[in-house]
Amino acid sequence: MEDVGTFKNFGEAFKVFFDKVKELVGQGASLNVLETTCWIEYSKIQMYFYDARDLAYKVGILKGKGELVDPLPKIDHLVIDVAFAERALVAFEEFMMVKPDEPLEYKLLK
């Protein structure tokens, strides 16, 4: 995906994002592409396609089998803040996972 700019809210961003993803799927993009290279970024937190899709259903932007609601509903920004914060926590937990055979490294910075 290319950087397509900034939007005033999650609904506007998701609408453009969803259209771009549908275009990619129509061109034969794999599920791996959707899972790893398509995201919405908010406060430097990336929410990949499936999490963004689930949030869109939760806040009423999507309905049924993936139809965008028109007009877009007004969404409490705190719901979006919390969803992205939860995504950041999951990403942090994944980052902090240490495999049993990997030693932990601690560095002192001056």
C-alpha positions as CSV (number, residue, x, y, z in Angstrom):
1,M,0.0,0.0,0.0
2,E,1.1,3.5,-0.6
3,D,0.8,6.4,1.8
4,V,-2.5,8.1,0.8
5,G,-2.4,10.9,3.3
6,T,-4.1,11.8,6.5
7,F,-7.8,11.9,7.4
8,K,-9.8,13.6,10.0
9,N,-11.2,10.4,11.6
10,F,-11.1,6.7,11.6
11,G,-14.2,6.4,9.4
12,E,-12.8,8.5,6.6
13,A,-9.5,6.7,6.8
14,F,-11.2,3.3,6.8
15,K,-13.4,4.1,3.8
16,V,-10.3,4.9,1.6
17,F,-8.4,1.9,3.1
18,F,-11.3,-0.5,2.5
19,D,-11.6,0.7,-1.2
20,K,-7.8,0.2,-1.7
21,V,-7.9,-3.3,-0.1
22,K,-10.9,-4.3,-2.3
23,E,-8.9,-3.1,-5.3
24,L,-5.9,-5.2,-4.2
25,V,-8.0,-8.3,-3.7
26,G,-9.6,-7.8,-7.1
27,Q,-6.0,-7.8,-8.5
28,G,-5.3,-11.1,-6.8
29,A,-3.5,-10.0,-3.7
30,S,-2.8,-12.8,-1.2
31,L,-4.1,-13.0,2.3
32,N,-0.4,-12.5,3.4
33,V,-0.5,-9.1,1.8
34,L,-3.6,-8.1,3.7
35,E,-2.1,-9.4,7.0
36,T,1.3,-7.8,6.7
37,T,1.4,-4.8,4.4
38,C,-2.0,-3.1,4.7
39,W,-2.7,-0.9,7.7
40,I,-4.0,2.3,9.1
41,E,-1.7,4.2,11.3
42,Y,-2.8,6.4,14.2
43,S,-0.4,8.0,16.7
44,K,2.4,5.9,15.1
45,I,0.4,2.7,16.0
46,Q,-0.3,0.3,13.0
47,M,-3.6,-1.5,12.9
48,Y,-3.5,-4.1,10.1
49,F,-6.4,-5.0,7.9
50,Y,-8.2,-7.6,9.9
51,D,-8.1,-5.7,13.1
52,A,-9.2,-2.5,11.3
53,R,-12.0,-4.4,9.7
54,D,-13.1,-5.8,13.1
55,L,-13.0,-2.3,14.6
56,A,-15.0,-1.0,11.6
57,Y,-17.8,-3.6,12.3
58,K,-17.7,-2.7,16.0
59,V,-18.2,1.0,15.5
60,G,-20.8,0.6,12.7
61,I,-18.7,1.6,9.6
62,L,-19.2,-1.9,8.1
63,K,-22.3,-4.0,8.2
64,G,-23.4,-7.4,6.8
65,K,-20.9,-9.1,4.6
66,G,-18.6,-6.1,4.3
67,E,-20.8,-3.2,3.1
68,L,-19.7,0.3,4.1
69,V,-22.4,2.3,5.8
70,D,-23.3,5.6,4.1
71,P,-23.3,8.1,5.6
72,L,-20.5,7.2,7.9
73,P,-21.6,7.1,11.6
74,K,-20.1,9.5,14.1
75,I,-17.7,7.6,16.3
76,D,-16.6,8.5,19.8
77,H,-12.8,9.2,19.4
78,L,-12.2,7.5,22.8
79,V,-13.4,4.2,21.3
80,I,-10.7,4.5,18.5
81,D,-8.1,5.6,21.0
82,V,-8.7,2.6,23.2
83,A,-8.7,0.2,20.2
84,F,-5.4,1.5,18.9
85,A,-3.9,1.5,22.4
86,E,-5.0,-2.2,22.8
87,R,-3.3,-2.9,19.4
88,A,-0.1,-1.2,20.6
89,L,-0.1,-3.4,23.7
90,V,-0.5,-6.6,21.6
91,A,2.4,-5.4,19.4
92,F,4.5,-4.7,22.5
93,E,3.7,-8.1,23.9
94,E,4.7,-9.8,20.6
95,F,7.9,-7.8,20.5
96,M,8.8,-8.6,24.1
97,M,8.3,-12.4,23.6
98,V,11.7,-14.1,24.1
99,K,12.2,-17.6,22.7
100,P,13.6,-20.0,25.3
101,D,17.0,-20.4,23.5
102,E,17.5,-16.6,23.1
103,P,19.4,-14.9,25.9
104,L,18.1,-11.6,27.1
105,E,20.4,-8.7,26.5
106,Y,20.6,-5.6,28.6
107,K,22.4,-2.5,27.6
108,L,23.4,0.5,29.6
109,L,23.1,3.7,27.7
110,K,24.9,6.8,28.9
